[in-house]
């Protein structure tokens, strides 16, 4: 405690009122904790390192410690004195690890029959919309989809409205050539970043697209290779590319490759629909279902989780 008091007197803390408050609070806790018992020893050095950090240093250390945290780590704070629940879910649980299964036209009816049978909630949704045409239009017409162009489009669309993304992609294809087939890794790498920025790219997105082009060339990726890879192998491959995360990979698997067993658990609309349909008793609007809860509910939907997700997207509010 004397060491901490010396730290308080340091000129370093004059402009950091938050750090002073932290030190004061810690001093009070330590007095209560160690005044009556000498069994535990206070690790002054460890606390001194934390307490003497400026706010900027704390932000840097926090970002470094979280850099390798998995995407689906869950640690929601529970009410009262309950402890924090920590659960790590492997991202491979949300895609298929079996041999590649593409949703073809003949499978749509079988998928809907299966979902009606295993989930009464989905049966209600199916009865209210016309899912056959919807699924055929969105997932069964992927024979001409080019993986590289699809991923470029996905990178462009991140955090943008559909209208803005369409405008940038149109300028982008015009830069590459009048036809969409001109959008190739070689062509992208031939441009300077400033040329891409003239199309509406941010500096970071220009770097992402060129990083994707380099990755495709280095690994000799094409449509034929993706067709024989499992969903999880594709996820493990693409997650290495800057700017591509779990959500982008899920959208690519569903709408570019037509894979039938993908659960886009990170999609905000899916989480909101899950809450409205499967957890109507939860009154807190900000409290959305966690990935482990969504995974548990969706287990019976296998191997047609992509179709079920599409139904949720288009379910009546």
Secondary structure, DSSP 4 states (H G I P E B T S, - for coil): -HHHHHHHHSGGGTT-HHHHHHHHHHHHHHHHHHSS--SS---HHHHHHHHT--HHHHHHHHHHHTTT--TTEE-PPPSTTPPPP-EE--GGGGS--SS--B--GGGHHHHHHHHHHH-HHHHHHHHHS-HHHHHHHHHS--TT--HHHHHHHHHHHTTS-HHHHHHHHHHHHHHH-SSGGG--HHHHHTS-HHHHHHTT--HHHHHHHHHHHHHHHHHT--HHHHHHS-HHHHHHHHTTSTT--HHHHHHHHHHTS-BS----TT-HHHHHHHHHHH-TT---TT-PPPHHHHHHHHGGGTT-HHHHHHHHHTS--
